[in-house]
Amino acid sequence: MVPTINKYLLPLEDLIKNNRKYIGYFLIFLSFVSLGFLLYPNSTKDSGGYAITLLWIILWIPIFSRVFGLKIAQVVIPLRRELGILMGTLAFVHGAGFMIAYPSMVASTSFWWSKGSITYTAVGFVALLLSIPLTLTSSSWAMAKLGKNWKRLHRVVYIIIILTVLHVVLLRFSRNFEIAPVIFLCIYFAFKILEWRGIKLYTSENKIYPIGQKWLCIPCGYIYDPLIGDLDSGVAAGTEFSGIPDDWRCPVCGVTKADFVPYIEWQEQETLGARIVSKRYLNPTTIELIIETVDTLTSQIWQFVSFVWDDEQWEFTRQYSIAKQDGRKLTFLIKITELGRGSRILSTLSTGTEVRINWIFGTFRLQESQNPKVFIATGTGLAPIYNMITSLPIASRGTLYFTAATATDLFYIDQLKSIEWLDLHIHITREEVPGCIFGRVDVDMIMASPDTEWYFCGNPRMVTEAVDKLTKKGYTRIYREEF
Ligand SMILES: Cc1cc2nc3c(=O)[nH]c(=O)nc-3n(C[C@H](O)[C@H](O)[C@H](O)COP(=O)(O)OP(=O)(O)OC[C@H]3O[C@@H](n4cnc5c(N)ncnc54)[C@H](O)[C@@H]3O)c2cc1C
């Protein structure tokens, strides 16, 4: 059902996506216009109802997106800030209008306390006060200024929704006790828990793939290209993957069609829920992050995952290579940069935080061969290389050149030194350090046989320069990743 709804809402989704900025401006404009109602304080009663409705919409958006898989909700997520400003302004107009219209009532004790209990007005007033800092900080500027405290502050919204429900219940209590808002609140928190736990109540839609879509064999990396077909097995050029008979087998490793996934440069699959189980600084700018996925992972070897971050501005992704995979636990080595958007989120995350990821098969992979292997990494480019090195059989032979600017920038040295078969060379470019080689790695100086496999990861300039040199020398087995 969700795919059908998504399909019907596609035009609206596109409309919002393409005009997100203008819709945001319009909502801010509406906020200013709504302030005009203060000129007619007696008519501000309804704005309370609008504010509560908006608050519910804001709170349900992520649930609709993450638990029910509604794409339109995902598109609306970035608009929550502007919706929040409008909601806060309407709540303010409602409260301030009440005070302007009934000043003597506000001054009396019965405004706060009546018939031995707190009044609906007092509860509403507290909710209004709490919503003011949230409304004032619903901007990118405030987010940047408050850093990790921004999200903490905005968790107050859960208190506000509870107070708002209480406000409504107490208001109507004099006439008739209404249980509906309380039930609605419980339902909301039940779904919120599902969202926090990364539980999804939808199955992914059957995708229709574009003509010419290539497919990747997960176990061996063979790519089926419809343009070429598989003539040896009788599959003519021009045959789409869906048109290949079901008894067809991978020409390289013999697995069935079920072991193929659509090949795109990055193999993005379903978003998975995960939780941070450890985060520690290896040096002032590098963290080791360990996450545990909610679901059991497939047995495939992943190259990297795409983290779906949400800094309340837009949802965005950042890719990090897997340095270690141990069951449901994945280890990453990540460089934190001062102005990086993902870095800013990463530096605020703590153990226990829920995150969302897409697993990605990737193409920077260890070749299953007996060829000699030379690994060259700078900084956190060590992550995928460390994964490769540690997944090689114990009897293997390989050489690693690991480069950092200063001795302080080094990390994982003990782990690397403990790999007995690894021939480790540590390069430091900005200072002389005992036991390390001063200066950059020069591939011209490395003695290697023509069948050597070269694996590069890290600084794009280092990678490009070295790969150019090796290509000129006639090496063909060169694998690279830059970031
Ligand atoms: C396949 C793949 C695997 C990867 N694996 C890893 C990995 O294992 N480890 C790892 O550390 N990284 C990895 N990366 C890189 C990672 O995905 C991010 O690109 C990187 O962490 C920077 O993201 P960010 O959001 O912190 O910075 P971004 O916001 O993307 O900024 C990029 C750079 O620009 C600078 N910058 C941003 N805004 C400004 C500004 N206003 N003024 C001046 N400078 C600015 C930042 O300081 C940063 O250096 C990988 C990338 C890919 C594609």
The ligand as an ORCA input file, in Angstrom:
! r2SCAN-3c Opt
* xyz 0 1
  C      33.375      5.940     -0.496
  C      33.814      6.882      0.582
  C      34.341      6.386      1.750
  C      34.777      7.270      2.747
  N      35.332      6.762      3.895
  C      35.781      7.616      4.841
  C      36.410      7.115      6.034
  O      36.533      5.920      6.243
  N      36.868      8.011      6.932
  C      36.752      9.375      6.743
  O      37.206     10.141      7.590
  N      36.149      9.862      5.626
  C      35.659      9.030      4.702
  N      35.063      9.529      3.573
  C      34.852     10.974      3.478
  C      33.550     11.348      4.216
  O      32.447     10.765      3.555
  C      33.287     12.853      4.270
  O      33.391     13.388      2.996
  C      34.239     13.568      5.188
  O      34.146     12.976      6.472
  C      33.899     15.045      5.285
  O      32.555     15.193      5.616
  P      32.010     16.408      6.470
  O      30.517     16.401      6.367
  O      32.585     16.405      7.845
  O      32.574     17.662      5.711
  P      31.842     18.506      4.566
  O      30.759     19.344      5.142
  O      31.500     17.599      3.457
  O      33.024     19.453      4.176
  C      34.125     18.965      3.401
  C      35.342     19.788      3.750
  O      35.114     21.152      3.490
  C      35.401     21.928      4.652
  N      34.348     22.969      4.775
  C      33.026     22.744      4.921
  N      32.376     23.925      5.013
  C      33.342     24.895      4.901
  C      33.317     26.301      4.914
  N      32.175     26.980      5.040
  N      34.493     26.962      4.793
  C      35.647     26.307      4.644
  N      35.738     24.960      4.629
  C      34.606     24.276      4.754
  C      35.316     20.976      5.837
  O      36.174     21.377      6.888
  C      35.735     19.677      5.226
  O      37.135     19.566      5.263
  C      34.632      8.661      2.570
  C      34.076      9.156      1.389
  C      33.671      8.297      0.412
  C      33.062      8.860     -0.833
*
